[in-house]
Amino acid sequence: MAGGWSRDGAEHEQMDATVNDALDRLRRTLPTGDSAEYCDECGESIPEARREALPGVQHCVGCQTELEKQTKAAELFNRRGSKDSQLR
């Protein structure tokens, strides 16, 4: 049920678009290609099991966890859901 200036189903389209944007962003960050033997951040050896499980991996588990925390903190603001974006 939409109200005001929006048409019926608009809120579902917005939710779908938000989910699809998140999936596209994640797909772009998936590693591809050859895995590194040593972490790009700390230089520690990356275990062979990790390199086989994640083709193209470039970081050890510890550094990857930290990088993901930093990325998540930067993505907490939902632009689609902000009042400013709805006024345009």
C-alpha positions in Angstrom: 0.0 0.0 0.0 1.6 3.2 -1.2 0.5 6.6 -0.2 1.1 10.2 -1.2 3.0 10.7 -4.5 4.2 7.1 -4.8 2.4 4.3 -6.7 1.4 0.9 -5.4 4.4 -1.4 -4.9 6.9 1.4 -4.8 8.2 0.4 -1.4 8.9 -3.1 -2.6 10.7 -1.8 -5.7 12.9 0.3 -3.4 13.7 -2.6 -1.1 14.5 -4.8 -4.1 16.8 -2.1 -5.5 18.6 -1.8 -2.2 19.1 -5.6 -2.0 20.3 -5.8 -5.6 22.7 -2.9 -5.1 24.2 -4.7 -2.1 24.6 -7.9 -4.1 26.2 -6.2 -7.0 28.6 -4.4 -4.6 29.5 -7.8 -3.0 30.0 -9.5 -6.4 32.4 -6.8 -7.5 34.5 -7.4 -4.4 34.8 -11.2 -4.8 38.4 -12.2 -5.5 39.3 -13.8 -8.8 42.5 -15.0 -10.5 45.6 -16.4 -8.8 45.7 -16.4 -5.0 48.6 -14.7 -3.2 51.0 -16.8 -1.2 51.5 -14.0 1.3 49.1 -11.4 2.7 49.2 -8.0 0.9 48.7 -6.3 4.3 50.9 -8.0 6.8 53.0 -10.3 4.7 52.1 -13.5 6.6 51.7 -16.7 4.7 48.2 -17.5 3.5 47.4 -21.2 4.2 47.0 -23.4 1.1 43.5 -24.5 2.1 42.4 -20.8 2.1 44.0 -20.2 -1.3 42.2 -23.2 -2.7 38.8 -22.4 -1.1 38.9 -18.7 -2.3 40.5 -18.3 -5.7 42.2 -14.9 -6.0 42.5 -14.4 -2.2 45.0 -11.7 -1.3 44.7 -11.4 2.5 45.0 -13.6 5.5 41.9 -14.2 7.7 42.9 -11.5 10.2 43.5 -8.8 7.7 40.5 -9.7 5.7 38.3 -9.4 8.8 39.7 -5.9 9.5 39.2 -4.8 5.9 35.6 -6.0 6.0 34.9 -4.2 9.3 36.2 -0.9 7.8 34.1 -1.4 4.6 31.0 -2.2 6.6 31.4 0.9 8.8 31.6 3.0 5.6 28.4 1.5 4.2 26.1 2.0 7.2 24.4 5.1 5.7 21.5 4.0 3.5 21.2 6.8 0.8 18.0 5.4 -0.6 16.3 5.6 2.8 17.4 9.1 3.7 14.9 11.9 3.7 17.2 14.1 1.5 17.1 11.5 -1.3 13.3 11.4 -1.3 13.0 15.2 -1.6 14.7 15.2 -5.0 
